[in-house]
Amino acid sequence: MTLTQLSYIVAVDKYRHFATAAQKIYITQPTLSMQIQKLEDELGVLIFDRSKSPVVPTAMGEEIVKQAKLILSGAKHIEDMVAVQGDSLKGTFRVGIIPTIAPYLVPLFLKPFINKYPDVELIFEEALTAEVLKGLNEDYFDVGIIATPTEQHMFEQDLFLEPFLGYVSSSHELVKKDKLCIDDLYKEDLWLLNEGHCFRDQTMKICKKNNEKRNKAPIIFESGNLETLKRLVEQDFGITLMPYLAMNDYDTRCENGVVKEFEDPVPSRKIRLVYSREFLKKNLIEAFAGVIKDSIPKELVSEDKAMVIE
């Protein structure tokens, strides 16, 4: 029995599919299957019921997976304790980050961090907020980057406030306004992300009013990707809200949408670094947060005249 084999059964338990688990941990499916079969033969029990789809652990398999998680967590603690010794920062650092932040924030700080801390192996995984928090509780992630407060026992560090922006099609009536007001917005007018995204929930909180005066557009489209919503606006369909960093490299020469700021107080979301264990990798967490804060646009540092939407 090896730690590698235990990590394989935990991966299959998580994804409930051998091929998906192999892809997620960057090995071939035959290797994954062979090692799990070898462990089952050694223990003399069947860990997974392969006749079902998705794959599920057997009754004994569930108990084995629970113990495997505890063993892997203990091994990780030992690695962490060694990694934080001395002056240099090193080791693996796994980050869970929500999809409405990842593509816009990570490119800003990735190269500065790697240049400054070349011995740290960064691993990023996009996940919804609930999945990030679950991963932190299970010691799968070292830290998470999210945009809502946590209700669980977590340590939090504020990174910055990110304003909401309106993205309006060129023919929309709001394109004539210098700045948007919250009272301009109606829920049914906006393109929204799928349920499960905190950005959708925050958008709905900003738009407190239902559509009482306009005819609803003959299209219903909810996306899991902010870029899709951008493209809809650019095809002259309505309006959506965007986080500031998503429009940071917006080029008015190439697009048909119009970016609109909000009047004060500007609705904003608070971007947070969250983690579940304060005593391990504390210096690495502080270094990570410091590079992010040094890499973001300076206009995001100020909290003046902001209305935080949680």
Secondary structure, DSSP 8 states (H G I E B T S, - for coil): --HHHHHHHHHHHHHS-HHHHHHHTTS-HHHHHHHHHHHHHHHTS--EETTSSS-EE-HHHHHHHHHHHHHHHHHHHHHHHHHTSSSS--EEEEEEE-TTTHHHHHHHHHHHHHHH-TTEEEEEEE--HHHHHHHHHTTS-SEEEESS--SSS-EEEEEEEEEEEEEEETTSGGGG-SSB-GGG--GGGEEEE-TT-HHHHHHHHH--S--SSS---S---EES-HHHHHHHHHTT--EEEEEGGGGTT--TTT-SEEEE-B-SSEEEEEEEEEES-SSSSHHHHHHHHHHHHHHS-GGGS--TTEEE--
